[in-house]
Structures are given as structure tokens and as C-alpha cells.
């Protein structure tokens, strides 16, 4: 049975605020810890009213401090926004506080729009330096050498697992060439998933930290007591995607009974394509859907995500997903 993990964005819902979002985030992580999820990852986004995980490393420390066993990490840190030394210091600090529980996933996108990327003061016009920056960051995690002019303190000599994130062949090739694990953003950009996985597995080079390819795929999962209710809950995420494409990102909206009254036909086509990697329904349907996805793509791990408006329904969804996955294998 391949492990399940959770990707969280600390979603901020309409009628709520970031304080509530952080409380909900921690409660979800604690439940995930108790249910046996392997990882709880947070993603860096900026200037997004419905996503409160901008200070990703800060939240990782908060979640790690409030849980016991689950690995906590970044899915990911958008390296164009950060100096590699600073990222190494931050995650070296986290790894020192919570040994063998911290993951560092690295992405090439800025995680925001162009004006905000400029405000972040890094190389907003291009991410061409990304491979070089990844190599520099990896160097800071190696044991410091005598006479080394710059070292990460803390960070040097610490084993912080580094992942490459991606939604295209670029990340697949880089992860393969460096011998790093690879996580694909199939939950919102599935078009290149099969080709990227094939390239990563074909071109993988063994490294000191990884002997064989290790790929994780992201999957939208919404589980409830019925298929109809899961489809209704999922409309919050569908509305959010439409709002983003309309240039009007906002907080997570409540679900609607008929999503076709909200979007235009061309918007429906685009959103359904972006969210094609989605499993929803009751526990049995979700178990079968996850199993079919795994059988088809053969990932080493799955990263589940769901932006559900009601916090209790969101907790229940992840609970049902794990129960269904265990039941599927027990049978």
C-alpha cells in the first residue's frame, strides 16, 4: 500500500480570516498524524486572498511543533523568491528543531503574479537560474569543508530531503539528473503528467541520497457520505479556479447546488481539464478511484488535496479517504 500524504494551502474561506485558517490547518495536520498520513506539506503562494501559506517555513515550524510523527514540509518553496542560502538556513533550522521530520520541495514558478514577484525582489523576469540555485542549496546541506567561505548555520551536514516539484518536463529532467525525488502537480496541471513521469524514470541517475526514481503525484480527493454531497463540496474549488481565471482571486467560496449556473461553457472546459485528476464520492467510490489512479500511473506516493469550504467536512473527507484506502487493501 503506497503512502498517502496531504497538501494544504491554509485556505481562507469567505466569512473567515487567517487566524481561523491557521487553527484549521493545525487541526487537520493533527488528524492526519493520528490517521497515518506520511507527510503534511504546505505550498508557498503570494498575494492570494484565499491562501494563507505565504510564510511557508513559519507555518511548517508551527505544524511540526503541534504534531508528533508526521513529516512536515514545503510543497513547495518557490526558489526564485529566495536566496538559496536563506532557504538552507530556514530548513536547516527546522530540521534541527524537528529531526528527521522536515521535507523541502522546490518549485521554479514564483507562486504569484508579476507585480508581486517584483515586490519579492528576486529574479522575477526569469527562472533560468533555478537549476543553478538548486545545486547551490544542495551544497549548503553538505558537511562544511575547512576554509569554506560561506556555510549554512544551521544546515551544513544535515540530511534534509530535497524534492523537485513540477508540472512540466523541465522539473522531471532536473530531478532525474540530480537523483532527487520528484513531485508532479497533477492536481491542477495534469497535461504533461504521463510524459514527465516517463522522462523522470527513464533519465534518473542514482545519487548519494536516492538509488532509484521516487515519484509522488498530487490528486484532488473529496469524500463524504454520498456522491451528490461530494460533488456539491467540490464546487468551492471549481468556483475558485474560475475566479482566478477571471482575474478575481478571492477567499474560498461556499459550495453551490448547481455549478453550471456559475460558469460559462468555455470556463467549464478549462477547469475540468485542469482538475481532471480528481476522485470524489462516498468512501467506496473514493477507494476505487484512488486505486484506479495508482494502477494507471504507478506513483510511489500520493499527495491528496482538497479545498473544501466547511472545515468539518474537510476533516471528514481526509478521514474517509484514509479509511477507504486501508479498506481497499484489507479486502
DOMI-828982 format. One record per residue: x, y, z of N, C-alpha, C in turn. Coordinates in steps of 0.001 Angstrom, whole numbers, plus 500000, padded with zeros to 6 digits. Layout:
N
XYZXYZXYZ/...
***
This chain:
331
500853498809500000500000500000500000500884501234500000/500815502036498936501644503235498888501123504253499892/501991505061500462501558506024501479500773507189500895/499876507725501709499127508927501368499655510093502185/499690511262501574500091512490502240499084513578501919/499238514737502558498306515846502377499061517093501958/498511517787500950498973519113500568497939520124501039/498376521097501835497469522098502383497917523486501949/496950524375501748497239525759501378496816526733502466/496472526223503660495899527066504707494798527937504120/493755527300503544492728528070502830491950529005503745/491683530204503234490896531205503948489523531264503284/488494530948504035487156530868503468486418532194503620/485459532423502747484610533606502854483940533630504228/483928534797504842483348534925506167484291534530507292/485537534175506953486504533767507970487761534625507828/488844534232508510490083535005508453491281534073508583/492485534662508539493694533842508559493906533166509909/493490533784510987493635533140512302492873531821512328/491646531834511828490864530602511761491501529611510791/492043530119509689492684529236508710493857528490509331/494652529179510140495799528534510766495358527519511827/494308527827512557493779526868513532493264525621512817/492565525813511718492062524676510944493203523857510358/494228524543509865495403523874509318496029522947510345/496217523441511558496855522629512592495965521456512986/494662521685513084493776520576513436493793519492512360/493828519900511105493923518924510023495234518151510102/496333518837510373497625518159510488497631517165511648/497035517535512745496969516632513897496120515413513578/495017515613512863494214514463512455494996513580511493/495695514205510538496498513444509580497568512622510289/498171513193511299499175512498512110498563511254512755/497381511410513326496718510294514006496247509220513025/495865509631511803495334508677510829496418507915510077/497654508361510155498735507658509481499149508227508142/498744509454507829499293510106506633500794510298506827/501555510156505741503021510216505858503534511655505963/503005512548505123503524513913505052502384514922505108/502703516097505605501790517236505560502582518387504983/502283518723503732503045519746503028502222521017502876/502915522141502913502320523453502700502967524106501488/502167524881500735502649525453499487502762526969499587/503840527487499019504071528931499019503284529619497909/502424530541498300501722531420497361501755532830497932/501666533815497052501679535209497490500553535985496809/500058536989497527499020537872497008497761537116496595/497432536068497356496246535249497097495353535328498330/494241536036498279493400536218499473492870534920500071/492777533864499266492251532609499782493298531620500226/494578532013500191495672531109500558496575531825501550/496718531263502747497443531947503831498822531350504095/499354530563503160500625529860503419501824530570502811/501785531898502739502893532649502140504191532472502921/504120532570504249505311532385505097505448530897505404/505794530145504369505689528680504422506550528070505522/507788528491505648508673527905506657508162528163508067/507557529330508292506998529634509612505879528664509950/504999528416508993503878527509509233504346526066509395/505383525682508668505924524327508830506399524118510260/507076525110510813507509525001512206506331524902513158/505277525670512895504078525630513744503426524253513690/503294523696512493502665522383512342503540521289512947/504838521345512697505728520319513258505694520350514782/505612521556515355505559521674516810504260521181517399/503202521124516591501901520698517078501549519272516730/502481518538516126502257517141515759503390516287516320/503268514976516152504223514066516789505094513299515802/504481512718514761505217511783513913505254512184512439/504204512801511970504075513076510543505210513974510060/505691513705508840506686514577508236505997515850507771/506653516984507932506079518274507579507046518963506622/506496519555505579507412520146504617506754521107503671/507544521525502683507125522507501699506833521825500385/505649522080499873505293521550498570504786522643497649/505508523718497414506892523784497852507297525211498154/508598525342498354509240526652498397509543527061496957/509089528248496562509341528721495200510704529413495180/511710528675494761513090529114494931513421530424494214/512754530787493099513039532109492521512789533269493485/512010533036494545511724534096495510512741534172496644/513709533259496684514570533134497859516032532976497448/516913533503498243518320533166498103518526531735498608/519254530893497874519456529516498314520012529411499735/520909530310500119521462530264501474520358530456502514/519451531412502270518374531638503231517462530433503339/517146529804502208516301528611502248516989527483503016/518297527328502800519037526293503521519061526578505018/519239527835505392519241528194506817517878527946507453/516815528325506755515475528130507300515173526646507518/515472525840506520515150524425506645516191523676507462/517392524198507538518343523653508496517883523899509921/517312525070510155516751525377511475515602524443511801/514682524274510852513537523383511073513997521951511311/514979521496510543515462520130510699516194519930512023/516795520988512540517440520900513847516398520839514971/515313521574514802514244521573515807513437520283515777/513236519733514565512385518546514391513127517524513537/514119516839514128514979515943513351514188514853512617/514576514606511387514025513548510537512527513702510310/512036514940510331510608515163510075510346516255509053/511390516859508493511222518022507629511585517679506181/510709518071505240510951517914503806511029519290503157/511827519382502100511949520632501349511690520352499874/510503520715499409510194520642497993510460521985497347/511064521984496165511473523214495484510741523355494158/510167524542493938509486524826492689510148525964491946/509916526008490638510545527021489772509650528233489557/508335528076489715507416529192489491507502530177490652/507105531427490436507132532392491534505992532224492518/504937531488492120503811531306493020502958532550493171/502987533408492143502229534655492228502212535320490857/501745536571490825501712537336489585502985538169489445/503127538809488289504361539550488017504583540738488965/503576541575489246503830542679490185504293542185491556/503710541083492039504107540561493347505497539945493278/505801539302492168507155538754492002508190539870492068/507880541000491472508806542143491556508943542612493006/507833542604493716507863543048495109508693542121495983/508849540872495557509653539911496318511159540114496102/511509540959495133512890541426494966513865540353494453/513355539277493891514267538293493306514154538357491775/514611537320491070514669537414489612513305537092489001/512441538090489112511066537927488678510922537731487175/511889538151486397511745538104484945512103536753484359/512732535874485118513144534588484575513505533642485707/513239532356485473513649531339486448514750530465485855/515502531026484913516548530243484251517640529806485218/517793530531486322518837530182487286518408529052488228/517201528556488064516680527567489007517598526357489187/518063525682488124518959524531488344520220524908489119/520789526065488781521991526522489494521678526770490960/520527527374491232520152527656492618519887526379493397/519284525388492759519059524111493436520391523475493816/521333523483492896522646522905493197523347523667494332/523205524988494324523805525776495398523174525426496739/521855525288496764521163524944498003521600523564498500/521689522593497588522140521251497978523548521299498566/524381522158498018525750522298498532525753522749499992/524823523636500351524791524140501723524391523061502733/523755521993502273523396520894503176524519519867503320/525554519990502512526698519091502643527555519514503834/528338518599504406529216518988505520530160520119505111/530297521106505967531176522236505680532632521770505618/533372522335504693534766521975504493535675523042505106/536866522664505517537795523661506055538036524779505046/537940525990505509538161527133504651536964527534503801/535842526835503952534655527185503168534186528586503553/534061529461502554533784530869502830532373531105503339/531414530355502796530006530551503163529400529202503508/528792529121504660528107527889505037526779528220505701/525854527271505631524539527440506247524622526991507699/524288527899508598524299527615510033522963528041510629/522106527061510978522259525607510775521906525207509345/522307524013508991522058523483507663523164522569507197/524424523001507360525550522205506885525589520849507584/525660519798506776525761518446507314524444517824507721/523332518534507534522029517990507906521385517292506714/520712516212507010520039515463505944518595515939505818/518410516964505033517074517481504748516676516964503371/515694516079503282515298515576501960514815516704501064/515392516800499883515025517817498910514307517149497743/513140517681497398512338517218496278512315518303495211/512169517888493965511892518817492881510403518708492550/509734519859492502508332519909492127508217520367490683/507144519973490023506998520431488653505652520103488056/505384520761486932504183520471486154504536520363484671/505822520157484390506286520066483005507502519141482958/508069519014481766509236518141481606510489518758482221/510520520064482407511702520731482966512044520149484327/511079520128485239511336519606486573511667518132486566/511035517380485674511304515941485582512754515689485195/513228516448484222514625516269483783515609516684484882/515310517774485566516214518235486608516259517241487761/515093516770488208515064515785489295515813514526488899/515647514098487656516342512889487195517851513091487171/518302514245486675519744514478486547520417514595487906/519691515112488917520261515284490252520011514081491159/519234513120490708518935511962491535518088512300492741/517075513165492523516210513613493609514793513083493414/514023512966494488512614512599494333511851513708493627/510753513318492993510019514236492104508543514205492461/507947515383492611506513515504492880505875516302491750/504831515738491144504193516371489997502858516984490401/502610518208489914501419518970490290500205518560489462/499885517286489492498779516767488688497424517220489187/497365517810490382496076518253490923495546519504490235/496410520239489517495904521409488793496516521566487406/497514520759487044498163520872485738498554519482485236/497557518646484909497853517239484626498314516941483205/498329517918482311498514517619480891499797516845480592/500894517200481254502194516575480946502561515460481925/501611515023482737501930514079483812502578512789483294/501947512123482338502462510832481880503840510977481246/504001511995480418505290512194479759506374512573480765/506033513422481730507014513819482738507458512622483577/506508511783483967506873510588484731507793509678483917/507473509505482633508298508642481785509713509194481657/509834510496481459511158511128481336511933510986482644/511271511254483749511945511159485052512461509747485292/511631508758485063512030507371485321513087506889484341/512997507317483096513966506884482086515342507492482318/515376508782482672516648509510482742517244509567484142/516610508954485118517072509072486503518500508553486668/519285509329487416520656508941487744520761508739489250/521278507627489636521436507335491062522304508397491728/521906508781492941522667509784493692523016509228495064/523729510025495834524105509590497182522895509451498090/521805510136497768520624510116498634519496509255498104/519535508891496816518418508143496236518940507171495181/518619505908495361519145504858494476518277504626493253/516981504910493356516061504664492248515014505777492203/514333505943491079513347507027490983512271506909492059/511817508061492531510748508102493535509832509263493180/508628508934492722507709509948492212506441510001493052/506004511205493334504753511431494043503833512261493155/502567511838493066501572512548492281500535513171493202/500060514358492825499028515041493599497654514724493014/496664514588493896495329514173493484494283514902494319/493329515531493652492194516113494367491277514980494827/490944514980496103490055513945496647489015514616497530/487739514367497235486645514858498059485754513675498405/485695513346499672484912512200500142483864512675501140/482701512091501055481628512375502014480712511156502072/479521511331502619478619510195502763477936509824501456/477997510704500451477336510407499179478066511096498036/477889510580496842478495511199495665477923512592495430/476618512739495625475993514041495399476565515107496321/476774514762497591477333515724498530478782516044498191/479560515054497768480950515305497390481032516232496183/480147516022495219480127516913494055479767518340494458/478855518473495410478493519806495888479674520454496605/480351519713497475481508520252498186482613520680497218/482763519952496137483821520220495172483589521527494417/482352522020494404482079523259493666482816524459494250/483214524403495517484016525502496073485338525620495329/485992524490495090487264524518494373487055524902492912/485993524424492310485711524795490927485471526299490801/484713526873491716484475528316491685485780529090491860/486642528619492757487914529309492988488763529346491722/488773528246490972489541528213489728488961529183488708/487646529232488609487019530166487680487336531606488075/487219531904489365487505533261489830488941533667489532/489870532727489711491277533017489421491465533328487939/490820532553487085490967532763485647490242534016485179/489285534458485940488609535718485628489401536918486138/490535536661486792491335537744487341490783538291488632/490015537477489331489382537920490565489580536885491678/490839536601492044491058535623493119490506536136494441/489922535258495186489349535659496465489398534522497451/488667534674498531488603533620499535487765532449499023/487906531307499685487221530098499245485710530290499411/484942530165498315483503530415498410482755529183498917/481565529388499467480748528240499868480297527461498642/479963526194498804479527525394497653478177525863497124/477926525518495884476641525811495251476008524496494815/474702524506494684473996523282494313474122522960492832/474300523980492003474390523764490560475518524623490003/476670524019489783477840524757489321477618525321487920/476731524724487128476505525199485768475854526581485729/475271526996486843474719528353486912475804529383487199/477003528917487510478097529827487886479055530077486738/479438529028486016480466529198484999479882529211483591/480702529745482676480378529729481264480892528425480651/480326527995479514480765526713478922482268526623478693/482892527704478213484337527644477968485114527565479286/484585528183480347485231528093481651485129526670482197/483997526053481990483811524665482430484845523749481791/485052523904480492486021523059479792487417523236480380/487819524482480603489155524743481128489354524215482534/488375524432483403488505523993484792488462522474484887/487591521846484138487525520385484189488808519756483666/489441520395482709490734519897482228491807520059483302/491828521234483958492832521473484997492646520537486178/491395520227486514491093519389487685490747517962487285/491304517505486165490985516161485676491411515073486656/492467515318487414492932514321488392492193514544489703/490946514111489716490075514289490866489291513004491109/489194512638492372488389511496492784487396512007493813/486129511716493617485133512144494593484009511121494679/483288511172495810482188510242496027482110509819497470/481432508686497697481409508123499042482687507321499267/482809506702500416484062506027500771484439504954499752/483471504159499322483776503102498366484240503666497025/483543504688496553483923505304495283485308505935495354/485605506572496471486914507194496626488017506137496684/487779505061497420488763503978497466489033503395496094/487968503183495337488124502637493990488813503641493070/488479504921493226489083505941492378490571506114492630/490959506110493895492385506209494223493135504998493682/492550503807493866493197502585493395493370502605491877/492363503078491153492463503142489694493546504124489258/493642505243489940494675506235489629496066505653489872/496223504953490987497514504343491305497862503248490297/496887502422489945497142501342488987497583501884487634/496994503002487244497318503552485927498688504209485902/499042504979486942500240505812486883501405505289487717/501162504358488609502207503710489406503097504684490174/502515505648490893503353506534491720503888505783492937/504939506323493524505472505763494768504731506311495984/504138507498495840503329508108496895502228508938496243/501201509232497038500133510128496607500033511303497567/499803512489497004499644513703497782498212514199497565/497367514038498567495959514389498437495735515841498840/494819516487498140494483517868498469493008518106498222/492432519064498947491023519408498782490755520748499455/490256521703498691489841522990499265488332522950499481/487927522468500638486517522336500994486156523472501941/485050524117501681484661525315502437484439525016503914/483680524002504209483355523671505599484484522857506216/485034523355507328486197522707507926485883521289508391/484741521079508995484386519742509477484234518773508308/483655519251507214483528518395506038484907518073505461/485819519018505565487185518783505067487900517739505923/487785517862507228488357516846508100487776515471507790/486466515420507632485798514151507356486239513575506017/486461514424505026486889513951503723488232513232503794/489202513825504471490510513179504591490443511929505464/489565511935506436489372510738507261488806509598506424/487765509878505647487158508854504804488134508348503748/488955509241503192489915508834502173490907507819502725/491434508084503917492381507139504506491692505829504885/490502505902505442489752504686505774489475503854504528/489092504530503459488789503821502215490036503162501641/491184503851501753492445503304501220492844502054502021/492718502106503324493019500932504149492046499800503863/490764500120503744489761499099503490490000498435502143/490407499224501178490688498692499854491781497625499905/492809497881500684493922496932500768493617495777501707/492826496034502712492426494942503617491577493904502888/490794494396501932489932493489501160490717492657500143/
***
